């Protein structure tokens, strides 16, 4: 089926490894393909419990369900249940999650064979430019998989960005009442909403206690909003109680409030509402960039500290001329020692106006390359055209 015909079909396969980042990206991708490009999308997910944290409509017990126009299927042991009629026009496996063998055999039996993409992780490292769109022949079946790499320049695949996202973000950030009303849902007072607001989303090894000590003894009143379950031990120590949604405490200049784990649309609003965002993994990292606010990224750890190389590659692009941001983010990730957390934060804090201006310019530069979904579908059409016209 040509992608120009009605309701072309597409399947995404997702194995949840990083709790919420994997499914977060796949869910955004699925919805954009469905809502903006009218594809019939099936999202296969192995962990519906984690999925439900970012999409409360998910029923973890359902084998198949329709959510916001997307067919969601629980990916369990369905091998032996597929034939060519089950295969869509496009198949995307996320992070090389390895499709079921019988599904691959059904792909090979389909006429025409589907376009098969491996959606890779986002990195700013130079090597991805040479790997983006590269083919890989199946060792046994007449199938070719192509690698698709998100990225920050025209030699890569772009970033996920829904139509109208930037306009909605700007309108929200310019509407003080909308920001105050949103935060009030979580017990934030008008006075707190008028002060410095920081969101905190990080992995367990982040130096949160040192950060809290810096803020509580600082000169600026700070409200820190933490989703439930994030850095729970260190947050609990500050609160003096279990870090459940609704819990809060104030010590010195710092107030910490625990939020429920938010659906994606509300998490975007949280990033837009805050003055500084601490984010982790890939999905929240990208959304922090679209928020146009200063942010600190906690990168997913890899063996042999390979994630530090990935972090430095991004900082070389994003943080040019911002040495305080580079130093702080490297320290936050354990990529270099931090002798004085308070001094490191104060140095970063002094540069936030410049970083905020740079953040907005960064958004426009990356957007000029085009959004990921549009570029991905253009690539699919090119592959389909080549397939249909192969001699």
C-alpha positions in Angstrom: 0.0 0.0 0.0 1.3 3.4 -0.9 1.6 6.0 1.9 -0.5 8.3 -0.2 -3.5 6.0 0.0 -6.1 6.2 2.8 -5.2 5.1 6.3 -1.8 3.6 5.7 -0.8 1.3 8.6 2.1 1.3 11.0 3.3 -0.7 14.0 5.7 0.4 16.7 7.3 -2.2 19.0 8.5 -0.9 22.4 10.2 -2.7 25.3 10.3 -0.6 28.4 13.8 -0.4 29.8 14.2 3.1 31.3 10.8 3.0 33.1 9.2 5.9 31.3 11.6 7.3 28.6 11.1 4.4 26.1 7.3 4.3 26.3 7.2 8.1 26.6 8.9 8.5 23.2 6.9 5.8 21.5 3.6 7.2 22.8 4.4 10.7 21.5 5.5 9.1 18.2 2.4 7.0 17.9 0.0 9.9 18.6 1.7 12.3 16.2 1.6 9.7 13.4 -2.0 9.0 14.1 -3.3 12.6 14.7 -1.3 14.6 12.3 -0.7 12.1 9.5 -3.8 9.9 9.6 -1.9 6.6 9.9 -3.5 3.6 11.5 -1.1 3.0 14.3 -0.6 -0.1 16.5 1.7 0.3 19.5 3.0 -2.9 21.0 4.2 -2.5 24.6 5.6 -5.1 26.9 5.0 -3.1 30.2 1.6 -1.6 30.4 2.0 -0.8 34.1 4.7 1.7 33.3 2.8 3.0 30.4 -0.2 3.7 32.6 2.0 6.1 34.7 2.2 8.6 31.8 -1.2 7.7 30.3 -3.9 7.0 32.9 -6.3 5.7 30.2 -4.2 2.5 29.9 -5.7 -0.7 31.2 -2.8 -2.9 32.2 -4.9 -6.0 32.0 -6.1 -5.5 28.4 -4.5 -7.5 25.6 -5.7 -4.9 23.1 -7.3 -1.5 23.6 -7.9 1.8 21.7 -6.4 4.9 23.3 -6.6 8.4 21.7 -7.0 6.8 18.2 -4.0 4.4 18.7 -4.4 0.6 19.0 -2.4 -0.5 22.0 -1.4 -4.2 22.2 0.2 -5.9 25.1 3.5 -7.4 23.7 3.8 -10.8 25.4 4.6 -14.1 23.8 2.6 -13.9 20.6 5.1 -15.8 18.5 3.3 -18.2 16.1 0.2 -16.0 15.8 1.2 -13.9 12.8 0.8 -14.1 9.0 1.3 -11.7 6.2 -2.2 -10.2 6.7 -1.2 -9.0 10.1 1.7 -6.9 8.8 1.3 -3.1 8.3 2.9 -0.9 5.7 5.6 0.3 8.1 7.2 -1.5 11.1 9.3 0.5 13.6 11.3 -1.3 16.3 12.4 1.0 19.1 16.0 0.8 20.2 16.6 -2.5 18.5 14.1 -4.3 20.6 14.1 -7.4 18.4 10.8 -8.3 16.7 9.2 -11.7 17.3 10.7 -14.3 14.9 7.3 -15.3 13.5 6.4 -11.6 13.0 9.6 -11.2 10.9 8.7 -14.3 8.8 5.3 -12.8 8.2 6.9 -9.5 7.1 9.0 -11.4 4.6 5.8 -13.1 3.3 3.9 -9.9 2.8 3.5 -8.3 -0.7 4.8 -5.7 -0.8 7.1 -6.1 2.1 6.8 -3.5 4.8 9.3 -0.7 5.3 11.2 -1.7 8.4 12.9 0.9 10.6 15.0 0.7 13.7 14.4 3.9 15.7 17.6 4.6 17.5 18.5 6.7 20.6 19.1 10.4 20.4 22.7 11.6 20.6 24.7 14.5 19.4 27.8 12.4 18.7 29.2 12.8 15.2 29.2 9.1 14.3 25.4 9.0 13.9 25.5 11.2 10.8 27.3 8.3 9.0 24.8 5.7 10.3 21.5 7.5 9.8 19.4 5.8 7.2 21.9 3.0 6.7 20.4 -0.4 5.6 21.0 -3.7 7.3 20.1 -7.0 5.4 18.4 -9.7 7.4 20.8 -12.7 7.7 18.1 -15.2 6.5 15.0 -13.5 5.3 14.5 -11.2 2.2 14.1 -8.2 4.5 16.1 -4.9 4.9 16.0 -2.8 8.0 17.1 0.8 8.0 18.4 2.7 11.0 16.8 6.0 11.8 18.6 8.3 14.2 17.0 11.4 15.8 19.4 14.3 15.9 20.1 18.0 16.0 21.1 18.8 12.4 20.1 18.2 8.8 22.3 15.0 8.6 20.2 13.3 11.2 16.4 12.7 11.7 15.3 15.6 13.7 13.4 15.7 17.1 9.8 14.8 18.0 7.8 18.0 17.9 4.0 18.2 17.4 2.4 20.8 15.2 1.7 24.0 17.1 3.7 23.0 20.1 5.8 26.1 20.2 2.8 28.4 19.9 1.0 26.6 22.7 4.0 26.8 24.9 4.5 30.6 24.3 0.8 31.3 25.0 0.9 29.4 28.2 4.1 31.0 29.5 2.8 34.5 28.7 -0.4 33.8 30.6 0.4 34.3 34.3 -3.1 33.2 35.4 -2.9 30.0 33.4 0.4 29.1 35.1 -0.9 29.9 38.5 -4.1 27.9 38.0 -2.1 24.9 36.7 0.2 24.9 39.7 -2.6 25.4 42.1 -3.9 22.0 41.2 -0.9 20.7 43.2 -1.2 22.9 46.2 1.1 25.6 45.0 0.2 29.0 46.5 0.1 32.2 44.5 3.1 33.4 46.4 5.1 30.3 45.5 4.0 30.5 41.9 5.3 34.0 41.8 8.8 33.0 43.0 11.4 30.7 41.5 10.1 27.3 40.5 12.2 24.2 39.7 11.1 20.8 38.6 13.2 17.8 39.5 13.3 14.5 37.6 16.5 12.5 38.0 17.9 9.1 38.6 18.8 7.7 42.0 22.5 8.7 42.0 21.9 12.4 41.5 23.3 14.6 44.3 19.9 15.8 45.4 20.8 16.3 49.0 23.6 18.6 48.2 21.3 20.6 45.9 18.6 20.8 48.6 21.2 22.0 51.1 22.3 24.7 48.6 18.8 26.0 48.1 17.7 25.9 51.7 20.6 28.1 52.7 20.4 30.4 49.6 19.2 33.9 49.2 16.3 33.1 46.9 13.1 31.4 48.0 12.8 28.2 45.8 9.9 25.9 45.2 11.0 22.4 44.0 8.3 20.2 42.4 9.2 16.5 42.4 7.1 13.7 40.8 6.3 10.9 43.2 8.9 8.2 43.2 11.8 10.4 42.0 14.9 10.4 44.3 12.6 9.1 47.0 15.2 8.5 49.7 16.7 11.9 49.5 13.3 13.6 49.1 12.0 11.7 52.1 15.0 12.8 54.2 14.1 16.4 53.5 10.4 16.0 54.1 10.8 13.9 57.2 7.9 11.7 55.9 7.1 9.4 53.0 7.4 11.2 49.7 3.9 10.6 48.5 1.9 12.9 46.2 0.8 15.9 48.2 3.6 15.8 50.8 5.5 19.0 51.3 7.9 20.7 53.7 9.8 24.0 54.0 13.3 24.3 55.4 15.1 27.7 55.1 14.5 29.1 51.7 13.4 25.8 50.1 10.0 24.3 49.8 9.7 20.8 48.3 6.3 19.6 47.0 5.7 16.0 45.8 3.5 15.8 42.7 1.6 12.8 41.4 3.3 11.2 38.4 1.9 13.3 35.5 0.5 12.4 32.1 2.6 13.7 29.3 0.5 16.8 28.5 0.6 17.9 32.1 4.3 17.2 32.4 4.9 19.5 29.4 2.9 22.2 31.3 5.1 21.7 34.3 8.2 22.2 32.3 6.7 25.3 30.8 5.6 26.7 34.2 9.0 26.3 35.9 12.0 28.6 35.7 14.5 25.7 35.7 14.0 22.1 34.9 16.1 19.0 36.0 15.3 16.2 33.6 16.6 12.7 32.8 16.8 10.2 30.0 15.6 11.1 26.6 12.0 12.0 26.5 12.0 14.6 29.3 15.4 15.9 27.9 13.8 16.7 24.6 10.7 18.2 26.2 12.9 20.4 28.4 14.5 21.8 25.2 11.1 22.6 23.7 10.2 24.4 27.0 12.7 27.2 26.2 13.9 27.3 29.8 17.3 26.5 31.4 17.6 22.8 32.2 20.0 20.3 33.7 20.1 16.9 32.1 20.7 13.7 34.0 21.8 11.2 31.3 20.9 7.5 31.5 24.0 5.7 32.8 26.0 3.3 30.6 28.8 0.8 31.2 32.3 2.2 31.1 30.9 5.8 31.5 30.0 5.9 27.8 27.2 8.3 28.7 29.7 10.9 29.7 30.9 11.0 26.1 27.4 11.4 24.9 26.8 14.2 27.5 29.9 16.1 26.4 28.9 15.9 22.7 25.6 17.5 23.5 27.1 20.2 25.7 29.6 21.1 22.9 26.5 21.9 20.8 24.1 23.3 23.3 26.2 25.1 25.9 28.8 26.9 23.8 29.8 30.0 25.7 28.1 28.8 28.9 31.0 27.3 31.0 29.0 27.4 34.2 26.3 25.2 32.6 28.9 22.8 31.3 30.6 22.5 34.6 27.3 22.1 36.6 25.9 19.5 34.2 29.1 17.5 34.2 29.2 17.5 38.0 25.5 16.6 38.3 26.3 13.5 36.2 29.5 12.6 38.0 31.6 13.3 34.9 33.9 15.5 37.0 34.3 16.1 40.7 32.4 19.0 42.4 34.4 20.6 45.2 31.7 23.0 46.3 28.1 22.4 45.2 26.9 25.8 46.5 29.5 27.6 44.4 28.7 25.6 41.3 25.0 26.4 41.7 25.6 30.1 42.3 27.8 30.3 39.2 25.1 28.7 37.2 22.3 30.8 38.7 24.1 34.0 37.7 24.0 33.0 34.1 20.4 31.9 33.9 19.2 35.0 32.0 21.7 34.4 29.2 21.0 30.7 29.2 17.2 31.3 28.9 17.8 33.6 25.8 20.1 30.9 24.3 17.5 28.2 25.0 14.9 30.0 22.9 17.4 30.5 20.1 18.3 26.8 20.3 14.6 25.8 19.8 14.4 27.8 16.6 17.6 26.5 15.2 16.6 22.8 15.8 13.1 23.4 14.5 14.5 24.9 11.3 15.6 21.3 10.4 12.0 20.0 10.4 10.3 17.7 12.9 11.2 14.0 13.2 7.9 12.5 12.1 7.7 14.5 8.9 11.3 13.6 8.0 10.7 9.9 8.9 7.6 9.7 6.7 9.5 11.3 3.8 12.2 8.7 4.2 9.5 5.9 4.2 8.1 7.3 1.0 11.5 7.3 -0.6 12.1 3.7 0.4 8.6 2.6 -0.8 9.2 4.4 -4.1 12.5 2.6 -4.6 10.9 -0.7 -3.7 8.0 -0.2 -6.2 10.4 0.8 -9.0 13.1 -1.7 -8.4 14.0 -3.5 -11.5 
